[in-house]
Amino acid sequence: MIRLGLLIPSSNTTMELEFSKLLPEGFTVHTGRLKLRNVTVKSLAEMEQEIEKEASKLADADVDIISYGCTSGSLYKGIGYDEEIEKRIEKISGKPAVTTAGAVVSALKNLEITKIAVATPYIDEINKLERDFLFLNGFSVIDLKGLGLSDNLTIGRVDRRILMDLVLNLNHEEAEGIFLSCTNLPTISVIEELENSLRKPVVSSNTATVWAVLKKVGASTKINGYGKLLKNI
């Protein structure tokens, strides 16, 4: 049995549900919550102050790995910030760590994707930081569109049709893959449909994080139904 420690924003209602569907048999998920209601730079900065306290609590449960499950929260300070968070978690907990932003970068590179179109639920303030982060990590962002949402509970309730329309309205013809950003955005029900329609890989924050966790713990498995990334780990 592998225990996964998951650090998520307190208002995240999606990540645990999607992880329960994505993770293979033999994993248990143990969650710590970091105070956050709105996805803004100010709120993300306040949330990160709780990282050490919550990571140390997960270590008390003797988890095997800790994942920082927030895309914007692990990229908003720029390139290398994802690695800084991993180091902070590992230092206080003594456990290996992954962040969602770092997982996304690694997953896209694993699929040999350099040109991406990005769909987010975010406001412009966060979208600009995400675009910069991806660019500095070597990606060409062909297009990026957001829903203009900051309330995280609202993000967790985005209808699949709204998400589908957002993605299909991206300028994605030149893109080699699609990235659906935000761990609280419900995505896994649309990934296969989008891949079949667009005929290119679709990676979400949650599929990338699951992929990175499995790679980190040395698990070898196939997860079907949720996109090319997870079909051969």
CYANA upper distance limits for C-alpha pairs under 8 A (distance plus 0.5 A):
  1 MET  CA     26 GLY  CA      5.36
  1 MET  CA     27 PHE  CA      6.27
  1 MET  CA     28 THR  CA      7.75
  2 ILE  CA     26 GLY  CA      6.66
  2 ILE  CA     27 PHE  CA      5.32
  2 ILE  CA     28 THR  CA      6.82
  2 ILE  CA     63 VAL  CA      8.02
  2 ILE  CA     64 ASP  CA      6.76
  3 ARG  CA     27 PHE  CA      6.38
  3 ARG  CA     28 THR  CA      5.49
  3 ARG  CA     29 VAL  CA      6.55
  3 ARG  CA     30 HIS  CA      7.59
  3 ARG  CA     62 ASP  CA      8.12
  3 ARG  CA     63 VAL  CA      5.18
  3 ARG  CA     64 ASP  CA      5.80
  3 ARG  CA     65 ILE  CA      7.55
  4 LEU  CA     27 PHE  CA      7.41
  4 LEU  CA     28 THR  CA      6.55
  4 LEU  CA     29 VAL  CA      5.39
  4 LEU  CA     30 HIS  CA      6.54
  4 LEU  CA     63 VAL  CA      6.15
  4 LEU  CA     64 ASP  CA      6.53
  4 LEU  CA     65 ILE  CA      5.90
  4 LEU  CA     66 ILE  CA      6.55
  4 LEU  CA     67 SER  CA      7.97
  5 GLY  CA     29 VAL  CA      6.56
  5 GLY  CA     30 HIS  CA      5.37
  5 GLY  CA     31 THR  CA      6.31
  5 GLY  CA     32 GLY  CA      7.96
  5 GLY  CA     58 LEU  CA      6.47
  5 GLY  CA     63 VAL  CA      6.15
  5 GLY  CA     64 ASP  CA      7.90
  5 GLY  CA     65 ILE  CA      6.44
  5 GLY  CA     66 ILE  CA      4.90
  5 GLY  CA     67 SER  CA      6.67
  6 LEU  CA     29 VAL  CA      7.33
  6 LEU  CA     30 HIS  CA      6.49
  6 LEU  CA     31 THR  CA      5.15
  6 LEU  CA     32 GLY  CA      6.59
  6 LEU  CA     66 ILE  CA      6.23
  6 LEU  CA     67 SER  CA      5.48
  6 LEU  CA     68 TYR  CA      6.79
  6 LEU  CA     69 GLY  CA      7.04
  7 LEU  CA     31 THR  CA      6.41
  7 LEU  CA     32 GLY  CA      5.35
  7 LEU  CA     33 ARG  CA      6.29
  7 LEU  CA     34 LEU  CA      7.53
  7 LEU  CA     54 GLU  CA      7.92
  7 LEU  CA     55 ALA  CA      7.85
  7 LEU  CA     66 ILE  CA      7.73
  7 LEU  CA     67 SER  CA      6.54
  7 LEU  CA     68 TYR  CA      5.38
  7 LEU  CA     69 GLY  CA      6.12
  8 ILE  CA     12 ASN  CA      7.02
  8 ILE  CA     15 MET  CA      8.41
  8 ILE  CA     31 THR  CA      7.78
  8 ILE  CA     32 GLY  CA      6.93
  8 ILE  CA     33 ARG  CA      5.63
  8 ILE  CA     34 LEU  CA      6.54
  8 ILE  CA     68 TYR  CA      6.99
  8 ILE  CA     69 GLY  CA      5.49
  8 ILE  CA     70 CYS  CA      6.77
  9 PRO  CA     33 ARG  CA      5.97
  9 PRO  CA     34 LEU  CA      5.23
  9 PRO  CA     35 LYS  CA      6.42
  9 PRO  CA     36 LEU  CA      5.90
  9 PRO  CA     37 ARG  CA      8.29
  9 PRO  CA     47 MET  CA      8.16
  9 PRO  CA     69 GLY  CA      8.20
  9 PRO  CA     70 CYS  CA      7.53
 10 SER  CA     33 ARG  CA      5.25
 10 SER  CA     34 LEU  CA      5.65
 10 SER  CA     35 LYS  CA      5.48
 10 SER  CA     36 LEU  CA      6.03
 10 SER  CA     37 ARG  CA      7.65
 11 SER  CA     35 LYS  CA      8.13
 11 SER  CA     36 LEU  CA      6.67
 11 SER  CA     37 ARG  CA      6.14
 11 SER  CA    152 ASN  CA      6.56
 11 SER  CA    153 LEU  CA      6.48
 12 ASN  CA    152 ASN  CA      7.36
 12 ASN  CA    153 LEU  CA      7.50
 12 ASN  CA    156 GLY  CA      7.35
 12 ASN  CA    183 THR  CA      8.21
 12 ASN  CA    184 ASN  CA      5.87
 13 THR  CA     17 LEU  CA      7.98
 13 THR  CA    153 LEU  CA      7.88
 13 THR  CA    156 GLY  CA      6.51
 13 THR  CA    184 ASN  CA      6.87
 14 THR  CA     18 GLU  CA      6.67
 14 THR  CA    156 GLY  CA      6.59
 14 THR  CA    183 THR  CA      7.46
 14 THR  CA    184 ASN  CA      5.40
 14 THR  CA    185 LEU  CA      7.26
 14 THR  CA    186 PRO  CA      6.64
 15 MET  CA     19 PHE  CA      6.45
 15 MET  CA     69 GLY  CA      8.23
 15 MET  CA    183 THR  CA      6.25
 15 MET  CA    184 ASN  CA      6.43
 15 MET  CA    206 ASN  CA      7.31
 16 GLU  CA     20 SER  CA      6.67
 16 GLU  CA     29 VAL  CA      8.26
 17 LEU  CA     21 LYS  CA      7.25
 18 GLU  CA     22 LEU  CA      6.62
 18 GLU  CA    186 PRO  CA      8.39
 18 GLU  CA    188 ILE  CA      7.55
 18 GLU  CA    206 ASN  CA      7.84
 19 PHE  CA     23 LEU  CA      6.14
 19 PHE  CA    206 ASN  CA      7.90
 19 PHE  CA    210 VAL  CA      7.76
 20 SER  CA     29 VAL  CA      8.45
 22 LEU  CA    207 THR  CA      8.13
 22 LEU  CA    210 VAL  CA      7.79
 22 LEU  CA    223 ILE  CA      7.70
 22 LEU  CA    226 TYR  CA      8.42
 23 LEU  CA     27 PHE  CA      7.18
 23 LEU  CA    210 VAL  CA      7.43
 24 PRO  CA    221 THR  CA      8.29
 24 PRO  CA    223 ILE  CA      7.95
 30 HIS  CA     58 LEU  CA      7.84
 30 HIS  CA     63 VAL  CA      8.29
 31 THR  CA     58 LEU  CA      8.08
 32 GLY  CA     54 GLU  CA      6.39
 32 GLY  CA     55 ALA  CA      8.00
 32 GLY  CA     57 LYS  CA      8.27
 32 GLY  CA     58 LEU  CA      7.38
 33 ARG  CA     54 GLU  CA      7.70
 34 LEU  CA     47 MET  CA      6.29
 34 LEU  CA     48 GLU  CA      8.12
 34 LEU  CA     50 GLU  CA      6.68
 34 LEU  CA     51 ILE  CA      7.80
 34 LEU  CA     54 GLU  CA      7.91
 35 LYS  CA     46 GLU  CA      8.49
 35 LYS  CA     47 MET  CA      6.07
 35 LYS  CA     50 GLU  CA      8.35
 36 LEU  CA     43 SER  CA      6.76
 36 LEU  CA     44 LEU  CA      7.71
 36 LEU  CA     47 MET  CA      6.54
 37 ARG  CA     43 SER  CA      8.12
 37 ARG  CA    151 ASP  CA      6.76
 37 ARG  CA    152 ASN  CA      6.17
 37 ARG  CA    153 LEU  CA      7.87
 38 ASN  CA     43 SER  CA      6.86
 38 ASN  CA    150 SER  CA      5.60
 38 ASN  CA    151 ASP  CA      5.09
 38 ASN  CA    152 ASN  CA      5.87
 39 VAL  CA     43 SER  CA      6.88
 39 VAL  CA     44 LEU  CA      7.16
 39 VAL  CA     72 SER  CA      8.40
 39 VAL  CA    122 TYR  CA      7.86
 39 VAL  CA    126 ILE  CA      8.38
 39 VAL  CA    149 LEU  CA      8.47
 39 VAL  CA    150 SER  CA      5.27
 39 VAL  CA    151 ASP  CA      6.95
 39 VAL  CA    152 ASN  CA      6.80
 40 THR  CA     44 LEU  CA      6.62
 40 THR  CA    123 ILE  CA      8.50
 40 THR  CA    125 GLU  CA      7.90
 40 THR  CA    126 ILE  CA      7.35
 40 THR  CA    150 SER  CA      7.06
 41 VAL  CA     45 ALA  CA      6.63
 41 VAL  CA     76 TYR  CA      7.68
 41 VAL  CA    125 GLU  CA      8.15
 41 VAL  CA    126 ILE  CA      7.69
 42 LYS  CA     46 GLU  CA      6.93
 43 SER  CA     47 MET  CA      6.59
 44 LEU  CA     48 GLU  CA      6.81
 44 LEU  CA     72 SER  CA      8.30
 44 LEU  CA     73 GLY  CA      6.09
 45 ALA  CA     49 GLN  CA      7.58
 45 ALA  CA     73 GLY  CA      8.39
 46 GLU  CA     50 GLU  CA      8.37
 47 MET  CA     51 ILE  CA      8.07
 48 GLU  CA     73 GLY  CA      8.04
 50 GLU  CA     54 GLU  CA      6.74
 51 ILE  CA     55 ALA  CA      6.43
 51 ILE  CA     88 ARG  CA      8.43
 51 ILE  CA     89 ILE  CA      7.60
 52 GLU  CA     56 SER  CA      6.52
 52 GLU  CA     88 ARG  CA      7.56
 52 GLU  CA     89 ILE  CA      6.86
 52 GLU  CA     92 ILE  CA      6.65
 53 LYS  CA     57 LYS  CA      7.05
 54 GLU  CA     58 LEU  CA      6.96
 55 ALA  CA     59 ALA  CA      6.81
 55 ALA  CA     66 ILE  CA      8.01
 55 ALA  CA     89 ILE  CA      6.59
 55 ALA  CA     92 ILE  CA      7.50
 55 ALA  CA     93 SER  CA      6.55
 56 SER  CA     60 ASP  CA      7.05
 56 SER  CA     92 ILE  CA      6.53
 56 SER  CA     93 SER  CA      5.64
 57 LYS  CA     61 ALA  CA      7.58
 58 LEU  CA     62 ASP  CA      7.43
 58 LEU  CA     63 VAL  CA      6.94
 58 LEU  CA     66 ILE  CA      8.27
 58 LEU  CA     93 SER  CA      8.22
 59 ALA  CA     63 VAL  CA      6.39
 59 ALA  CA     93 SER  CA      5.79
 59 ALA  CA     94 GLY  CA      8.03
 59 ALA  CA     95 LYS  CA      7.77
 63 VAL  CA     95 LYS  CA      8.12
 64 ASP  CA     95 LYS  CA      6.96
 64 ASP  CA     96 PRO  CA      7.89
 65 ILE  CA     95 LYS  CA      6.08
 65 ILE  CA     96 PRO  CA      5.60
 65 ILE  CA     97 ALA  CA      6.19
 65 ILE  CA     98 VAL  CA      8.46
 65 ILE  CA    213 VAL  CA      8.14
 65 ILE  CA    217 VAL  CA      8.09
 66 ILE  CA     89 ILE  CA      8.12
 66 ILE  CA     95 LYS  CA      7.23
 66 ILE  CA     96 PRO  CA      6.88
 66 ILE  CA     97 ALA  CA      5.24
 66 ILE  CA     98 VAL  CA      7.05
 67 SER  CA     97 ALA  CA      6.07
 67 SER  CA     98 VAL  CA      5.36
 67 SER  CA     99 THR  CA      6.14
 67 SER  CA    100 THR  CA      7.95
 67 SER  CA    209 THR  CA      8.20
 67 SER  CA    213 VAL  CA      7.90
 68 TYR  CA     74 SER  CA      8.20
 68 TYR  CA     86 GLU  CA      8.39
 68 TYR  CA     97 ALA  CA      8.01
 68 TYR  CA     98 VAL  CA      6.76
 68 TYR  CA     99 THR  CA      5.13
 68 TYR  CA    100 THR  CA      6.81
 69 GLY  CA     99 THR  CA      6.80
 69 GLY  CA    100 THR  CA      6.00
 69 GLY  CA    183 THR  CA      6.98
 69 GLY  CA    209 THR  CA      8.07
 70 CYS  CA     74 SER  CA      6.68
 70 CYS  CA     99 THR  CA      7.89
 70 CYS  CA    100 THR  CA      6.40
 70 CYS  CA    101 ALA  CA      8.06
 70 CYS  CA    182 CYS  CA      7.30
 70 CYS  CA    183 THR  CA      6.40
 71 THR  CA     75 LEU  CA      7.09
 71 THR  CA     99 THR  CA      8.25
 71 THR  CA    100 THR  CA      5.69
 71 THR  CA    101 ALA  CA      5.58
 71 THR  CA    181 SER  CA      7.39
 71 THR  CA    182 CYS  CA      5.91
 71 THR  CA    183 THR  CA      6.95
 71 THR  CA    205 SER  CA      7.24
 72 SER  CA     76 TYR  CA      6.12
 72 SER  CA    101 ALA  CA      7.90
 72 SER  CA    126 ILE  CA      7.51
 72 SER  CA    130 GLU  CA      7.59
 72 SER  CA    182 CYS  CA      7.60
 74 SER  CA     81 TYR  CA      6.75
 74 SER  CA     82 ASP  CA      5.39
 74 SER  CA     85 ILE  CA      7.57
 74 SER  CA     99 THR  CA      6.98
 74 SER  CA    100 THR  CA      7.29
 74 SER  CA    101 ALA  CA      6.06
 74 SER  CA    102 GLY  CA      8.30
 75 LEU  CA     79 ILE  CA      7.42
 75 LEU  CA     80 GLY  CA      8.49
 75 LEU  CA     81 TYR  CA      6.37
 75 LEU  CA     82 ASP  CA      6.49
 75 LEU  CA    101 ALA  CA      6.49
 75 LEU  CA    129 LEU  CA      7.95
 75 LEU  CA    130 GLU  CA      7.31
 75 LEU  CA    133 PHE  CA      6.97
 76 TYR  CA     81 TYR  CA      8.20
 76 TYR  CA    126 ILE  CA      7.78
 76 TYR  CA    129 LEU  CA      6.21
 76 TYR  CA    130 GLU  CA      7.45
 76 TYR  CA    133 PHE  CA      8.26
 77 LYS  CA     81 TYR  CA      6.38
 77 LYS  CA    129 LEU  CA      8.39
 78 GLY  CA    129 LEU  CA      7.71
 78 GLY  CA    132 ASP  CA      7.89
 78 GLY  CA    133 PHE  CA      5.99
 79 ILE  CA    133 PHE  CA      6.13
 79 ILE  CA    136 LEU  CA      6.92
 79 ILE  CA    137 ASN  CA      7.41
 80 GLY  CA     84 GLU  CA      6.89
 81 TYR  CA     85 ILE  CA      6.84
 82 ASP  CA     86 GLU  CA      6.91
 82 ASP  CA     99 THR  CA      6.48
 82 ASP  CA    100 THR  CA      8.39
 82 ASP  CA    101 ALA  CA      6.63
 82 ASP  CA    102 GLY  CA      6.10
 83 GLU  CA     87 LYS  CA      6.79
 83 GLU  CA     99 THR  CA      8.21
 83 GLU  CA    102 GLY  CA      7.65
 84 GLU  CA     88 ARG  CA      6.82
 85 ILE  CA     89 ILE  CA      6.75
 85 ILE  CA     99 THR  CA      7.85
 86 GLU  CA     90 GLU  CA      6.61
 86 GLU  CA     96 PRO  CA      8.35
 86 GLU  CA     97 ALA  CA      5.76
 86 GLU  CA     98 VAL  CA      6.37
 86 GLU  CA     99 THR  CA      6.97
 87 LYS  CA     91 LYS  CA      6.47
 87 LYS  CA     97 ALA  CA      8.16
 88 ARG  CA     92 ILE  CA      6.90
 89 ILE  CA     93 SER  CA      6.43
 89 ILE  CA     94 GLY  CA      8.28
 89 ILE  CA     95 LYS  CA      8.01
 89 ILE  CA     96 PRO  CA      8.41
 89 ILE  CA     97 ALA  CA      6.99
 90 GLU  CA     94 GLY  CA      5.53
 90 GLU  CA     95 LYS  CA      5.63
 90 GLU  CA     96 PRO  CA      6.10
 90 GLU  CA     97 ALA  CA      6.56
 91 LYS  CA     95 LYS  CA      8.37
 96 PRO  CA    216 LYS  CA      8.49
 98 VAL  CA    102 GLY  CA      7.56
 98 VAL  CA    103 ALA  CA      7.37
 98 VAL  CA    209 THR  CA      8.22
 98 VAL  CA    212 ALA  CA      7.55
 98 VAL  CA    213 VAL  CA      7.37
 99 THR  CA    103 ALA  CA      6.54
 99 THR  CA    209 THR  CA      7.77
100 THR  CA    104 VAL  CA      6.64
100 THR  CA    205 SER  CA      6.80
100 THR  CA    206 ASN  CA      8.13
100 THR  CA    208 ALA  CA      7.62
100 THR  CA    209 THR  CA      5.83
101 ALA  CA    105 VAL  CA      7.00
101 ALA  CA    205 SER  CA      8.23
102 GLY  CA    106 SER  CA      6.78
103 ALA  CA    107 ALA  CA      6.44
103 ALA  CA    205 SER  CA      8.49
103 ALA  CA    208 ALA  CA      5.99
103 ALA  CA    209 THR  CA      5.86
103 ALA  CA    211 TRP  CA      8.12
103 ALA  CA    212 ALA  CA      5.92
104 VAL  CA    108 LEU  CA      6.59
104 VAL  CA    203 VAL  CA      8.38
104 VAL  CA    204 SER  CA      8.36
104 VAL  CA    205 SER  CA      6.96
104 VAL  CA    208 ALA  CA      5.74
104 VAL  CA    209 THR  CA      7.54
105 VAL  CA    109 LYS  CA      6.73
105 VAL  CA    134 LEU  CA      8.17
105 VAL  CA    137 ASN  CA      7.74
106 SER  CA    110 ASN  CA      6.53
106 SER  CA    212 ALA  CA      8.23
107 ALA  CA    111 LEU  CA      6.92
107 ALA  CA    203 VAL  CA      8.43
107 ALA  CA    208 ALA  CA      6.31
107 ALA  CA    211 TRP  CA      7.84
107 ALA  CA    212 ALA  CA      7.88
107 ALA  CA    229 LEU  CA      7.78
108 LEU  CA    112 GLU  CA      6.80
108 LEU  CA    113 ILE  CA      5.82
108 LEU  CA    114 THR  CA      7.97
108 LEU  CA    203 VAL  CA      8.13
109 LYS  CA    113 ILE  CA      6.15
109 LYS  CA    114 THR  CA      7.66
111 LEU  CA    229 LEU  CA      7.68
113 ILE  CA    139 PHE  CA      8.49
113 ILE  CA    176 GLU  CA      6.19
113 ILE  CA    177 GLY  CA      6.73
114 THR  CA    138 GLY  CA      7.57
114 THR  CA    139 PHE  CA      5.38
114 THR  CA    140 SER  CA      6.57
114 THR  CA    176 GLU  CA      7.42
115 LYS  CA    139 PHE  CA      6.35
115 LYS  CA    140 SER  CA      5.19
115 LYS  CA    141 VAL  CA      6.48
115 LYS  CA    142 ILE  CA      6.88
115 LYS  CA    174 GLU  CA      7.84
115 LYS  CA    175 ALA  CA      5.38
115 LYS  CA    176 GLU  CA      5.81
115 LYS  CA    177 GLY  CA      7.32
116 ILE  CA    139 PHE  CA      7.52
116 ILE  CA    140 SER  CA      6.77
116 ILE  CA    141 VAL  CA      5.63
116 ILE  CA    142 ILE  CA      6.23
116 ILE  CA    143 ASP  CA      7.81
116 ILE  CA    172 HIS  CA      8.09
116 ILE  CA    175 ALA  CA      5.28
116 ILE  CA    176 GLU  CA      6.37
116 ILE  CA    177 GLY  CA      5.64
116 ILE  CA    178 ILE  CA      6.06
116 ILE  CA    179 PHE  CA      7.33
117 ALA  CA    141 VAL  CA      6.40
117 ALA  CA    142 ILE  CA      5.82
117 ALA  CA    143 ASP  CA      5.30
117 ALA  CA    144 LEU  CA      6.36
117 ALA  CA    170 LEU  CA      7.26
117 ALA  CA    171 ASN  CA      7.53
117 ALA  CA    172 HIS  CA      6.13
117 ALA  CA    175 ALA  CA      6.33
117 ALA  CA    177 GLY  CA      7.13
117 ALA  CA    178 ILE  CA      5.49
117 ALA  CA    179 PHE  CA      6.80
118 VAL  CA    141 VAL  CA      7.82
118 VAL  CA    143 ASP  CA      6.68
118 VAL  CA    144 LEU  CA      5.06
118 VAL  CA    145 LYS  CA      6.99
118 VAL  CA    167 VAL  CA      8.34
118 VAL  CA    170 LEU  CA      8.24
118 VAL  CA    178 ILE  CA      6.37
118 VAL  CA    179 PHE  CA      5.31
118 VAL  CA    180 LEU  CA      6.51
118 VAL  CA    181 SER  CA      7.61
119 ALA  CA    144 LEU  CA      6.34
119 ALA  CA    145 LYS  CA      5.72
119 ALA  CA    146 GLY  CA      6.35
119 ALA  CA    166 LEU  CA      7.21
119 ALA  CA    167 VAL  CA      6.47
119 ALA  CA    170 LEU  CA      8.15
119 ALA  CA    178 ILE  CA      8.27
119 ALA  CA    179 PHE  CA      6.87
119 ALA  CA    180 LEU  CA      5.53
119 ALA  CA    181 SER  CA      6.69
120 THR  CA    127 ASN  CA      8.03
120 THR  CA    144 LEU  CA      8.08
120 THR  CA    145 LYS  CA      6.77
120 THR  CA    146 GLY  CA      4.99
120 THR  CA    147 LEU  CA      7.02
120 THR  CA    180 LEU  CA      6.62
120 THR  CA    181 SER  CA      5.49
120 THR  CA    182 CYS  CA      7.20
121 PRO  CA    146 GLY  CA      5.43
121 PRO  CA    147 LEU  CA      5.01
121 PRO  CA    148 GLY  CA      6.59
121 PRO  CA    149 LEU  CA      6.09
121 PRO  CA    150 SER  CA      8.36
121 PRO  CA    155 ILE  CA      6.88
121 PRO  CA    181 SER  CA      8.00
121 PRO  CA    182 CYS  CA      7.77
121 PRO  CA    185 LEU  CA      7.66
122 TYR  CA    126 ILE  CA      6.55
122 TYR  CA    127 ASN  CA      6.66
122 TYR  CA    146 GLY  CA      5.81
122 TYR  CA    147 LEU  CA      6.40
122 TYR  CA    148 GLY  CA      5.56
122 TYR  CA    149 LEU  CA      5.56
122 TYR  CA    150 SER  CA      6.62
123 ILE  CA    127 ASN  CA      6.76
123 ILE  CA    146 GLY  CA      7.12
123 ILE  CA    147 LEU  CA      7.49
123 ILE  CA    148 GLY  CA      4.62
123 ILE  CA    149 LEU  CA      6.00
123 ILE  CA    150 SER  CA      6.65
124 ASP  CA    128 LYS  CA      6.56
124 ASP  CA    146 GLY  CA      8.03
124 ASP  CA    148 GLY  CA      7.33
125 GLU  CA    129 LEU  CA      7.32
126 ILE  CA    130 GLU  CA      6.70
127 ASN  CA    131 ARG  CA      6.60
127 ASN  CA    144 LEU  CA      8.18
127 ASN  CA    146 GLY  CA      7.63
128 LYS  CA    132 ASP  CA      6.73
129 LEU  CA    133 PHE  CA      6.61
130 GLU  CA    134 LEU  CA      6.69
131 ARG  CA    135 PHE  CA      6.63
131 ARG  CA    141 VAL  CA      7.38
131 ARG  CA    144 LEU  CA      8.07
132 ASP  CA    136 LEU  CA      6.59
133 PHE  CA    137 ASN  CA      6.77
134 LEU  CA    138 GLY  CA      7.09
134 LEU  CA    139 PHE  CA      5.99
134 LEU  CA    140 SER  CA      8.11
134 LEU  CA    141 VAL  CA      7.86
135 PHE  CA    139 PHE  CA      5.33
135 PHE  CA    140 SER  CA      6.45
135 PHE  CA    141 VAL  CA      7.34
142 ILE  CA    171 ASN  CA      7.49
142 ILE  CA    172 HIS  CA      7.49
142 ILE  CA    174 GLU  CA      7.57
142 ILE  CA    175 ALA  CA      6.72
143 ASP  CA    170 LEU  CA      6.85
143 ASP  CA    171 ASN  CA      6.24
143 ASP  CA    172 HIS  CA      7.52
144 LEU  CA    170 LEU  CA      7.68
145 LYS  CA    166 LEU  CA      7.83
145 LYS  CA    170 LEU  CA      7.40
146 GLY  CA    166 LEU  CA      8.34
147 LEU  CA    166 LEU  CA      8.43
149 LEU  CA    154 THR  CA      7.84
149 LEU  CA    155 ILE  CA      7.13
150 SER  CA    154 THR  CA      8.44
150 SER  CA    155 ILE  CA      8.06
151 ASP  CA    155 ILE  CA      7.00
152 ASN  CA    156 GLY  CA      6.84
152 ASN  CA    184 ASN  CA      7.86
153 LEU  CA    157 ARG  CA      7.11
154 THR  CA    158 VAL  CA      7.10
155 ILE  CA    184 ASN  CA      6.89
155 ILE  CA    185 LEU  CA      6.22
156 GLY  CA    184 ASN  CA      5.62
156 GLY  CA    185 LEU  CA      5.77
156 GLY  CA    186 PRO  CA      6.86
157 ARG  CA    185 LEU  CA      8.16
157 ARG  CA    186 PRO  CA      8.03
158 VAL  CA    162 ILE  CA      7.29
158 VAL  CA    163 LEU  CA      7.57
158 VAL  CA    185 LEU  CA      7.34
158 VAL  CA    186 PRO  CA      7.44
159 ASP  CA    163 LEU  CA      7.02
160 ARG  CA    164 MET  CA      6.55
160 ARG  CA    186 PRO  CA      7.91
160 ARG  CA    187 THR  CA      8.03
160 ARG  CA    189 SER  CA      8.06
160 ARG  CA    190 VAL  CA      7.44
161 ARG  CA    165 ASP  CA      6.58
162 ILE  CA    166 LEU  CA      6.66
163 LEU  CA    167 VAL  CA      6.78
163 LEU  CA    187 THR  CA      8.42
164 MET  CA    168 LEU  CA      6.55
164 MET  CA    190 VAL  CA      7.61
164 MET  CA    194 LEU  CA      8.19
165 ASP  CA    169 ASN  CA      6.51
166 LEU  CA    170 LEU  CA      7.14
171 ASN  CA    175 ALA  CA      8.49
172 HIS  CA    178 ILE  CA      8.16
176 GLU  CA    200 LYS  CA      6.91
176 GLU  CA    201 PRO  CA      7.93
177 GLY  CA    200 LYS  CA      5.97
177 GLY  CA    201 PRO  CA      5.42
177 GLY  CA    202 VAL  CA      6.34
177 GLY  CA    203 VAL  CA      8.18
178 ILE  CA    200 LYS  CA      7.97
178 ILE  CA    201 PRO  CA      6.82
178 ILE  CA    202 VAL  CA      5.16
178 ILE  CA    203 VAL  CA      6.69
179 PHE  CA    202 VAL  CA      6.42
179 PHE  CA    203 VAL  CA      5.44
179 PHE  CA    204 SER  CA      6.10
179 PHE  CA    205 SER  CA      8.24
180 LEU  CA    187 THR  CA      7.77
180 LEU  CA    202 VAL  CA      7.92
180 LEU  CA    203 VAL  CA      6.69
180 LEU  CA    204 SER  CA      4.93
180 LEU  CA    205 SER  CA      6.91
181 SER  CA    185 LEU  CA      7.88
181 SER  CA    204 SER  CA      6.38
181 SER  CA    205 SER  CA      5.81
182 CYS  CA    204 SER  CA      8.10
182 CYS  CA    205 SER  CA      6.08
182 CYS  CA    206 ASN  CA      8.31
183 THR  CA    204 SER  CA      8.42
183 THR  CA    205 SER  CA      5.82
183 THR  CA    206 ASN  CA      6.04
187 THR  CA    191 ILE  CA      7.06
187 THR  CA    204 SER  CA      7.21
188 ILE  CA    192 GLU  CA      8.47
188 ILE  CA    204 SER  CA      8.18
188 ILE  CA    207 THR  CA      8.26
188 ILE  CA    226 TYR  CA      6.58
189 SER  CA    226 TYR  CA      8.19
190 VAL  CA    194 LEU  CA      6.54
191 ILE  CA    195 GLU  CA      6.62
191 ILE  CA    202 VAL  CA      6.55
191 ILE  CA    203 VAL  CA      8.05
191 ILE  CA    226 TYR  CA      6.29
191 ILE  CA    227 GLY  CA      6.35
192 GLU  CA    196 ASN  CA      6.64
192 GLU  CA    202 VAL  CA      8.44
192 GLU  CA    225 GLY  CA      6.71
192 GLU  CA    226 TYR  CA      6.14
192 GLU  CA    227 GLY  CA      5.89
193 GLU  CA    197 SER  CA      6.64
194 LEU  CA    198 LEU  CA      6.32
194 LEU  CA    199 ARG  CA      8.27
194 LEU  CA    202 VAL  CA      7.57
195 GLU  CA    199 ARG  CA      5.67
195 GLU  CA    200 LYS  CA      5.96
195 GLU  CA    201 PRO  CA      6.22
195 GLU  CA    202 VAL  CA      6.45
195 GLU  CA    227 GLY  CA      7.48
196 ASN  CA    200 LYS  CA      8.18
201 PRO  CA    227 GLY  CA      7.33
201 PRO  CA    228 LYS  CA      6.55
201 PRO  CA    229 LEU  CA      7.98
202 VAL  CA    227 GLY  CA      6.88
202 VAL  CA    228 LYS  CA      7.99
203 VAL  CA    207 THR  CA      6.82
203 VAL  CA    208 ALA  CA      6.91
203 VAL  CA    227 GLY  CA      7.68
203 VAL  CA    229 LEU  CA      7.49
204 SER  CA    208 ALA  CA      6.52
205 SER  CA    209 THR  CA      6.65
206 ASN  CA    210 VAL  CA      6.65
207 THR  CA    211 TRP  CA      6.57
207 THR  CA    226 TYR  CA      8.14
207 THR  CA    229 LEU  CA      8.08
207 THR  CA    230 LEU  CA      7.72
208 ALA  CA    212 ALA  CA      6.66
208 ALA  CA    229 LEU  CA      8.19
209 THR  CA    213 VAL  CA      6.64
210 VAL  CA    214 LEU  CA      6.67
211 TRP  CA    215 LYS  CA      6.71
211 TRP  CA    229 LEU  CA      7.93
211 TRP  CA    230 LEU  CA      6.89
211 TRP  CA    233 ILE  CA      7.70
212 ALA  CA    216 LYS  CA      6.52
213 VAL  CA    217 VAL  CA      6.82
214 LEU  CA    218 GLY  CA      6.59
214 LEU  CA    219 ALA  CA      5.57
214 LEU  CA    220 SER  CA      7.88
214 LEU  CA    233 ILE  CA      8.06
215 LYS  CA    219 ALA  CA      6.55
215 LYS  CA    220 SER  CA      8.18
215 LYS  CA    233 ILE  CA      7.61
219 ALA  CA    233 ILE  CA      8.06
220 SER  CA    232 ASN  CA      8.34
220 SER  CA    233 ILE  CA      5.91
221 THR  CA    231 LYS  CA      8.34
221 THR  CA    232 ASN  CA      6.88
221 THR  CA    233 ILE  CA      5.91
222 LYS  CA    230 LEU  CA      6.80
222 LYS  CA    231 LYS  CA      5.21
222 LYS  CA    232 ASN  CA      5.38
222 LYS  CA    233 ILE  CA      6.59
223 ILE  CA    230 LEU  CA      5.77
223 ILE  CA    231 LYS  CA      5.50
223 ILE  CA    232 ASN  CA      7.75
224 ASN  CA    230 LEU  CA      7.40
224 ASN  CA    231 LYS  CA      5.98
226 TYR  CA    230 LEU  CA      7.33
226 TYR  CA    231 LYS  CA      8.47
227 GLY  CA    231 LYS  CA      7.39
228 LYS  CA    232 ASN  CA      8.35
229 LEU  CA    233 ILE  CA      8.29
